[in-house]
Amino acid sequence: MTTQSTSANSDTLPQGTRIGRTALRVGDLEEMSQFYRDVVGLSVLRTADTTSVLGVDDTPLLVLEGTEDTLQRHRSAAGLYHNAFRVPSRAALGDALARIRDQWQLGGASDHWVSEALYLTDPEGNSIEIYRDYPREDWPIADDGRVRISTEPLDLASIKSAATGGNQAPSGTDVGHVHLEVSSLDAFRGFYVDTLGFEVQTTVPAASFVSAGGYHHHIGANTWNHRSKPVGGRGLSWFEVVLPETEALDVIRERISDSQYTVTARDNGIAVTGPDEIEVRFQG
């Protein structure tokens, strides 16, 4: 598969672009911190009165923002479909399965041809995927060079047999992708593909999956539940895209400045509020 390198004239994001942190607005900070520590396996890195930061080793992956807003996410509101934590091995996925079965409830499991995935829901209704990728050379590629993704039954017995008894997500765990519920796939592609420079990898009925550098997907979006309102209430607050070099951040800043969206400066990067009022932050 061919990928394009970063340049001021490139229309696509560079190899090495990845998802950084995601942030959730939560009602019960203590309960949610405990869940992501004990079930997902993240470590609590920092806490404050209204914030908890969790991650692996010294790398933050999840920011929980305590809110006094008692409103649950409206059933018509856009936002998070699931937050996807990627583990580095099948053994780590087996350990995650054991933690889920011991302390929580497994919601589903799938073989996506490019990955093996477990699904669950946190105490406040946010969906989670924990997955491991197959070796990249084994991903099925369509004639047009795009990665093919499917949903097939997952052999949970083989995942269980790979477990080693680990009670924490190991080094190398990261946020592999985020999957959004949006009100319009045309608006999603207009922003994430035409403005930001992600590339479409796979489309299925009422869903689109985009990535940088040929990954199977960094961001997914669907309209399966017919969301019609902007993000609001508890749930997704923002997510972060990490760029491999400062030059790429400059290119993104210029692209957004030439669009209908407004760039906001932040420490070590920028932020923009895109379609459905979902905030995306960039670091380079």
Helices and strands as residue ranges (DSSP letters): E 18-26, H 29-35, I 36-40, E 43-47, E 51-56, E 59-66, E 79-86, H 90-103, E 108-111, E 115-121, E 127-133, G 136-138, E 152-153, H 156-161, E 174-181, H 185-189, I 190-195, E 199-204, E 207-211, E 219-222, E 235-242, H 246-257, E 263-266, E 269-273, G 275-277, E 279-283
